[in-house]
Amino acid sequence: MTDLAANNTFVIAGIVFITIAVIGQSKLGFIEINPGCFGRLLALIIGISSLFYAAGLLNFSVANLDSLKTYLTELIQQSLSSINELFPGS
């Protein structure tokens, strides 16, 4: 028997939740799914975030977050200096 990797699990969960969000009210044999409007929206959000996580878009390491913080800090400082050059009297 093969083990499911975490990415495969998130892909399957994402597809299931998006299917619930799209189909909405359905009856599958002995299972009846009736999520309502809020439930469909929540299923859509969970499904999309599960697929993003499985694709690796939500897998942030601490090193990546630190480099992103440094980049954004430098970008904001450059933008502020550019704005100060445009408006020298301010």
Backbone torsions as a table, in degrees:
resi	resn	phi	psi	omega
1	MET	NA	134.7	-177.8
2	THR	-90.2	148.7	177.0
3	ASP	-90.2	141.5	176.0
4	LEU	-83.3	129.9	175.7
5	ALA	-74.2	163.5	-178.6
6	ALA	-62.3	-39.9	-179.6
7	ASN	-63.8	-41.3	178.5
8	ASN	-63.9	-38.0	178.6
9	THR	-63.9	-43.1	179.5
10	PHE	-68.7	-34.1	176.7
11	VAL	-65.1	-45.9	179.9
12	ILE	-63.5	-44.9	179.3
13	ALA	-63.3	-40.9	179.2
14	GLY	-62.8	-42.6	178.8
15	ILE	-65.0	-40.8	179.4
16	VAL	-64.4	-46.1	-178.7
17	PHE	-67.3	-38.5	177.4
18	ILE	-67.4	-36.2	176.2
19	THR	-62.7	-42.1	176.9
20	ILE	-63.1	-40.2	-179.5
21	ALA	-66.8	-36.9	-177.3
22	VAL	-78.9	-47.3	-176.3
23	ILE	-74.8	-43.8	179.4
24	GLY	78.7	-115.7	-176.6
25	GLN	-80.2	120.9	179.9
26	SER	-152.5	162.9	177.9
27	LYS	-132.3	116.7	-179.1
28	LEU	-115.6	94.1	-179.3
29	GLY	63.9	-113.4	179.7
30	PHE	-95.0	-1.7	-179.7
31	ILE	-100.9	126.9	176.3
32	GLU	-116.1	125.1	-179.0
33	ILE	-111.8	119.7	178.2
34	ASN	-139.3	80.3	-171.9
35	PRO	-77.2	-22.0	-175.0
36	GLY	78.2	179.2	-175.7
37	CYS	-67.7	-49.0	-179.5
38	PHE	-65.7	-37.9	178.8
39	GLY	-65.8	-37.4	177.8
40	ARG	-67.9	-40.4	177.9
41	LEU	-65.0	-43.5	178.2
42	LEU	-64.2	-40.4	177.5
43	ALA	-63.9	-37.3	177.3
44	LEU	-65.0	-44.7	-180.0
45	ILE	-64.3	-44.8	179.4
46	ILE	-65.3	-40.6	-179.9
47	GLY	-64.3	-45.7	-179.3
48	ILE	-67.1	-42.5	179.6
49	SER	-67.2	-32.7	176.5
50	SER	-65.9	-42.0	178.5
51	LEU	-67.3	-39.1	176.5
52	PHE	-63.5	-41.4	179.1
53	TYR	-64.4	-41.2	179.6
54	ALA	-66.5	-32.7	179.0
55	ALA	-76.3	-9.8	179.6
56	GLY	91.1	6.6	-178.6
57	LEU	-78.7	-19.2	179.5
58	LEU	-108.9	8.8	178.5
59	ASN	-89.4	90.7	-179.9
60	PHE	-102.6	129.8	172.9
61	SER	-95.4	167.8	-179.1
62	VAL	-65.2	-37.7	179.5
63	ALA	-64.2	-40.3	178.6
64	ASN	-66.6	-39.1	179.2
65	LEU	-67.5	-37.5	177.5
66	ASP	-65.9	-42.0	178.8
67	SER	-67.6	-35.7	176.2
68	LEU	-65.7	-41.0	178.3
69	LYS	-63.2	-42.8	178.8
70	THR	-64.0	-43.6	-180.0
71	TYR	-63.1	-45.6	-179.5
72	LEU	-66.0	-36.4	177.3
73	THR	-63.1	-45.2	178.7
74	GLU	-65.2	-39.0	179.6
75	LEU	-65.1	-41.3	178.8
76	ILE	-66.5	-40.3	178.7
77	GLN	-64.6	-39.7	177.5
78	GLN	-66.3	-40.1	179.6
79	SER	-65.5	-41.1	178.6
80	LEU	-65.7	-38.6	178.2
81	SER	-67.8	-35.1	177.1
82	SER	-66.7	-40.3	179.0
83	ILE	-66.5	-39.8	178.5
84	ASN	-65.9	-32.1	176.7
85	GLU	-70.4	-34.2	179.4
86	LEU	-71.8	-34.9	-179.0
87	PHE	-120.9	79.2	-174.6
88	PRO	-68.8	-24.3	-177.7
89	GLY	-82.7	-9.3	-175.7
90	SER	-85.4	NA	NA
